[in-house]
Amino acid sequence: MKVLVLGAGGKTGDLVVRSALAEKHEVTVLVRNAAGFRQEGLPEGQEAVRVLVGDATDPDDVCRAMQGQAAAIDVIGGSTPYKQTRLETTAVRNLIAAMRAGGGRRLIAVSMMGIGDSRPQAPFWYRYLLMPTFLRGSSRDKIALEREVSESGLDYVIARPPILTDGPPTGGVKVLTGGGKGHSVTRADLADFLVEQLTSDAHLRRAVTVVNR
């Protein structure tokens, strides 16, 4: 499948690219700085990733990148989550418009645990200490992102991870249901989950909290 990855320059985005290549997807990335995109260690036998230089907040750049793609994975995240921003909302709005124009149907987007009906799944310290302080800016942006995605009319999956860790993959994640609580998930496991949603309908048109088992 031809897939566009936004946010490929970040830690999670880098792992998404590698996971997608391992599953034989054809990957395009839109990055601000091509020199800063790490291509070392790509899976053996894969061609280089198609790298386009542009800005996800520019609708023309996103439209150009989305041309010919069947799906998109959006893992854009701000570096200062305590500051008010519209980065993620703007980028996903541009992406949705580009997908409507270009024919892509499958959209996978990353939000965060604690948004919407996942709030009860967040531990006390996460809800009342972390979200109102360190995550106060990004949480508002992700609320708006989820609204844009859920109203897009596309075949979407929204993943809501808790704290992201840089540890090695554990081999899988679980989707929280009911009163379960989430604490952390490795970026590697999250990346694999996101890529799996390109071809799975198990969580289609849903927002799900994903954590390590």
Buried (B, 14 or more C-beta within 10 A) or exposed (E): BBBBBBBBBBBBBBBBBBBBBBBEBBBBBBBEEEEEBEEEEBEEEBEEBBBBBBBBBBBEBBBBBBBEBBBBBBBBBBEEBEEEBBBBBBBBBBBBBBBBEBEBEBBBBBBBBBBBEBEEBBBEEBBEEBBEEEBBBBBBBBBBBBEBBBEBEBBBBBBBBBBBBEEEBEEEBBBBEEEEBBBBBBBBBBBBBBBBBBEEEEBEBEBBBBBBE
